[in-house]
Amino acid sequence: MTEASSAHSTRRHHWRRDLVELAALFTAVAVADAVANTVAHAPSGLVLLCSAAVALLATAVFHVWWSRRHENAPPPTDTGATAPSPAGPAPHAAGQETTLWRMRTTVRDEPGSLAALCTALAGQRVDILSLQTHPLSDGTVDEFLLRAPGSLQPGELSRTVAGAGGVQSWLERADAHDLVDAPTRMLGLATRTALDSAELPLALRQLLGRCTIHSVPARSLRGRPLAEQVPTEGVLEEHRMKFRDPSGGSLTIERPQLPFTPTEFARVRALVDLDARLGQRVPPRRDVLTLPEGNEITIRRADTSDLAAAREMHDRCSPQTLGLRYHGPVGDADRYLGHLLSPRFGRTLAVETASGRLVALGHLLWDGDETEVALLVEDAWQQRGIGAELLRRLAGMAAETGCESVYAITQASNTGMVAAMRGLGLPLDYQIEEGTLVITARPAGLPARRESRETVRIQDATGRR
């Protein structure tokens, strides 16, 4: 209601009340005059006087009632005004199934563009849980976390966004982990990266979504230069980012389905700079286990500082053991160790005896959405459950980091590796080609075992304790 109409209504209200008051006054005067004449000239004047008092009292009561009725009445509605529309769609009914979506779209950098998009989403009963903006030179990339009715199909949601002016849209399912706001997520990723060098590729993948990360060493196993020279500040292309790897190589990130934004580039560069400043680091956790025969071993994380001990273990391994591990000639097998022990390419678990001698290595190597597991156990320490324990821990690490699957490449005659994979208790896929066996397991949801530094017992390969 406008200010003018409100003032007009107030004036009209006062005029009606004044009229009633005047009418009541005139009525009271007329009644009083009539009563006075009657009392003065009629024998029943006392009766008439009492009747006049009752009439005056009734008139006063009516006046009070009328005044209070109009003081407490709601303000009149201007029939010419348009009724306001509801603020938005009705909230989702209790128990109604909903779906979380991550959506990114580009809108024009003009006033009202984002409002039009939000209005269109509201028309589909879609709640906007969070919004991030990525300014560009010719527009703005808006990244939403949406809660939509379960019946709303992704195609219909995409058409709604396109109809509201969104272009180059991208949509994928989200989960409860995406409910964390952007600053909190960045702090969590920075903390993970600061504690463990191997976390950088995983942190980048969680930050950017589906992407491919290539970590190229500075030189090949034979000493040939591999990595290209990347500027200190990094390189941003439409679907590719490049950075200097702290180890001397290069780090390339690709995402064909969605262009990178300057905001994402700045976030990735901050994590890479943090990793470079802190240097190589591995969590110091050590777990002491007791073998069936009573010997104690220690399982811990390994890195390139264990290179000399790993080479000595290679020298003690038989050619058959090395052949099963590296699937071919093993004359230069020790050259792989620098790559395998680098936290940039995955995680490595080392097993050492009470005297500190390294007797086994287990590797978890990042390979896109999949992850490779590999084991090497010194001949004298085989058939004691060490390989099965390493494999179980590596599969647990893969599950914790969100890896969709883990696979092991070995020879069809390697019954020990087959038994260890079957011991995980997970569904397995087998592929055999020319004597090479690839065993794939999906560890999603597999809990990682978290022992403290206390002594525990493990099973051997046959299940005995």
Order of alpha helices (4+ residues) and beta strands (2+ residues): alpha-alpha-beta-alpha-beta-beta-alpha-beta-alpha-alpha-beta-beta-beta-beta-alpha-beta-beta-alpha-alpha-alpha-beta-beta-beta-alpha-beta-alpha-beta-beta-beta
